[in-house]
Amino acid sequence: MTILLVIEAEATGLSETARRAFGAARQIGSADILVVGTACADTSAQAAKLDGVGKVFVAEGTEAEGLTAEVLAATVMGLSERYDGFAAAADSVGKNFMPRVAALLDVMQVSEIIAVESPTVFTRPVYAGNFRQTVEVPAGEKLVLTVRTSAFEPAALGTASAPIETVPLIVPETGTARFVSESLAGGERPDLATARIIVSGGRALGSKERFEETLRPLAERLNAAIGASRAAVDAGFVGNDLQVGQTGKIVAPDLYIAIGISGAIQHLAGMKDSKVIVAINQDEDAPMVKLADYSLVGDLFELVPELIQALPKSDA
């Protein structure tokens, strides 16, 4: 079984998300990588050092800006005869183009796998993570998978480099979508999708200003990423790029601190696989408090400053 993992080139090089997706691909069989983007040198060079990678393909060009589904799917299809299956992280890019690949191959996609039982059998969550479904792909059918990367360990980096080969970036003539612009939310905090520690806030924080002044000092003390519930996002406290939950980002950090989050089922679906959960909430009967490994019940505006004072600064 040979798998082609599709990753996007990033200015910071190979992301931990890509390393985790490759870890999943290697559990299926031998794996190569396709790097797509406008500037692929750093990402492809680091990808070539992943332990177990066979070859790294690079599809680079200005047409890749925005990573539209039409361009990504067409480029992948240019390599389709070489592989038994294709995989990508279940992020906004993977969720956008992989269904198109499945349609072009006339196969069913298996979405957001969280475990590889065999090269053709996978486990995925359904019903907001309350159940787990086992899916078997028929023998001889090409695999099309998206990977919930929080469920897999990142692949290690080795010392040897796999060969790197340039392939055409294919732009279909019938493509109707075009990239206009994108705006990235900057910041010095760790990436929410891969952070070891996450501090999340809910609607109980009351305002954008109080959200910032309450959570940021704690996040800085712990070197943590900042997240939010959908209610906090809808209230305008933060942008939707920080939303954790079924309709946001699925995370599984070592430590998840939920501050003023009651614990709607959609939010729990996005973080309940965290290794340790801490809840700070005034309602001792809140679902998040019952789910948490540790709970502080009381006024969050008093408890959070006290917690910050009690914590040594993390070097993580």
N, C-alpha and C positions, 0 to 999 in steps of 0.2 A: 504494500500500500504506500503510494507516494503522494504527499500533500504539498500544495503550494499555499503558503501563508502570504497574504497581501497586507502590507503595512504602508503607512504614509511617512514620507520624509519630514523630519522636524528640524528646526533650527538648532535645537539642543542636542541633536543626535538620537540614538536609539532610545526609545521610551521604555519605561518599565512595563507599560501596557503591552507593547510589542513583545517584550521578553516573556511575559506571562502567556500570551497567545501562542508563542512558539513552543513554550513548555507543554501546552495542550496538544499542539500539532505533533510533537515528538512522541506523545503517548499513543498516537494512532499508527504511526509508521515513520518512514524516512521523510524528511521535510526540506524543502527549499523555500526561499523567500523572494517575493517581488516587492521592491521598493518603488513607490510612485510619488512624484512630486516635481517641484520646480528647481530644487537644489538638493540633490540626493547624496552627495559625496560623504558627508560625515555619517549619516544614518546607515548607508550601505557598507561603509568600512567597518563600523561597529557590528552590524548584523553579520558580517562575514566571520566574525570571531565568536559567534554563539556556538556553544558546545553541541555538536551534532548536525549543524547545518551542512547541506550538501553543496548548494550553489546559491548565489545571490544574483537575481536579475534586477536591472535598473531601467525603469522607464521614466525618462526625464524630459521636461519641456514646459514651455509657458502654457501650453494647452491644459496642463495638469492643475493649474491654479484653481483653487476651490474644490478640487477632487469631485467633480460631478459624476453622477452614477453612470451616465452614458460613456464617458471616457474610460473610467475604471473598468466597467464591465467589458467593453470592447477590447481593452488591453489584456485583461485576464483571458478572454476567449481566444486571443491570439496564441496562448500557451496551453489551451485546454486539452489538446491531444496528448500532451506529455504526462498528464497527471490523472490520478484516480480520484482526487478530491481537492477542494479549495476551502480555505478558512480565513476568517478575519475576526478581529475583536468586535464585540457587540457594542460598539460605540456609535456615535452619530454617523461616521463615515461607513462603517461596516453595515449598519442597518439600512443605509441608503442604497448601496450598490449591490450587495449580495443577493437580494431577491431578484434583481435583474439578471444576474449570472444564472441563478436557478431556473428562471424562465427561459433563458436562451438555451440552457442544457435540457430543458423539459424534465426537470426533476423537482422533488420536494426539498425545500430547505429545512434543516434542523437548527432551530434558533436557540441561542443563549445556553449552550451546553455547560454543565457544571461538573461533569465527570465523564471519563472515557472508560466504558466497561469492556469494550473490545473494539477492533478497528471498524466495526459497523454498528455497534450498539452504544448509545449515549443516554445520559440522564440530563433532564432539563426541568426547571421549575415551572409549574402552572398554577393558576388561581392565586396570583399574588404571592407565590412561594409557599402556599399552604400544603401543596402536594408536589410530589416529584414524579415525573413521567419518564418511563424508559422507552426509547425509540430505537427501532432496528431498521437500518437502510437495506433494501433488497440487494442481494449479491449481484455484482456486476454493474450496479448503478453508481454514477459519480456522486461523491459526497459534496454537499454545499453546507458549510457550517459557520455559525457565528459563536464566539466564545465569550462567556461571562468571565472576564479575566480575573476578577477577585477570587474565584474559586480555585485558581491554579498558582503554583509557585513559579517565580520567574526563572527562565533558563539561565544557566551559568555562562559566563564569558570565558572562553579558552584562550590559548596563546597563538594557535595556528589560525590562518585565514583561509576561508573557502574561496574558490574562484568567483570573480564578479564579471557578469556579462551584461552588456547593454542590449536591450530589446526595444522595438518601436513602441512609441506611445501612440495608440490608435484613436483617432477622433472620427467617429461615425458621421457620414454625410447627412444622415437623417436626424441627428441630434437636435432637439428643439430647446433644451435648457442651456443657459449660458451663465457663467459666473459674473456677478456684478461687483460685490464687495463683501468683506467680512470685517467684523470688529471683535478683537480679542480682549477679554478682560484681563488686564495686567495685575500684578501683585507679587509680593515676595513670599507668600504663603505656599506650602507644599501643594502639589496637585491633589485635588479631592479624590480622584479615582484610585490613586495608589498610595495615599498617605497612610502611615502607620498609626497616627492619632488624628481623630477628627473631633472638633468641637462644633456642635450644631445647636442652632437656636430656633425657637418657635414663635408663634404669635404672641405669647405671653410677655415677650420683651417689650411690646407696646409701640415702638417706633423705630425708624431707621437709625436715628441717633443713639438710642439706648441699646439697640442691637450691636452697633459698632463699639460703643464704649464699654459694654459688658463682656462681649465675647473676645474682642481682639486682644486685650491684655492676657487672658487665659490662654488663647491660642499661641501668643508669643512666648509665654512662659513654658509651654509644652512643645514648642515648635510644631504645632498642629495645623492641619488644614481647617478651614471654616466651611460648614455646611448649614443647611436650613431646611425647614419643613416647607411643604407646598403652601401652607397658610401664611408663613412668613414671606415667601416669595410673592404670593398674590397680594399681600398687604403692601408690597413695595419696599420691604426692608433691605432686600438684596436682589441681585439679578437671578434669572432662572438657571444660570450656569452653576450655581451653588446648591441647587435643589437636590435633596436626597430622597429617594423613594421610587415607587413603581413607575412614575412618569418622569423621574429625574435620573440621578445616577445611582447605580447599585454599588455599594461599598461593603468591604469586610475588613476593616482595620483591626489592629491589635487592641485599640482602645477607642470606644465611641462614647462621647459625653453629650447627652441630650439635655438641653437646658430650656425649660419652659415648653416642652413638646409633649402633648398628651399621649400621642402614639396611635394615630389613625392607621388602619390596616395597610393603606398604601405606603405610608412612611416606614412601617415595620418591615414591609416586604423588601425595602431597599437597604436595610442595615442590620437585620436580625442575625446575620451570620457573623457579626463582629465577635471577636474573641472575648472581650470584656466590655460590658455595657454599664455606664453610670448614668443615672437619671437625677436631675435636680428639678423638683416640681413641688408645687404647693398642694397638689391633690394626691393623697396617698393611694387612691383607688384608680389612678390613671393607668391605662394599659402599659405605657412605657415604664412606669414605676414597677409594675408587676413583672415585666419582662427583664428588667435590669438585674445585673449581678449585685450592684451596690446602688443605694438610693439615699439622697438627701432630701428630706421633706421639709419645706419651709419657703420663706421669701427668697427667691433667686437673687434679688438685688442685694441681699445681705449675705447669702451663702457663697455666691461666686467670688466676691472680694476676699472673704475669709479663706476660701480655698486657694486663691492665688497667693495669699500671704503664707499659707502653710506649705506650698510646693517649692522645692528647689528648682532652679532653671534647668531645663533639659538640654543635653548636648546632642540629642537624637537628630 
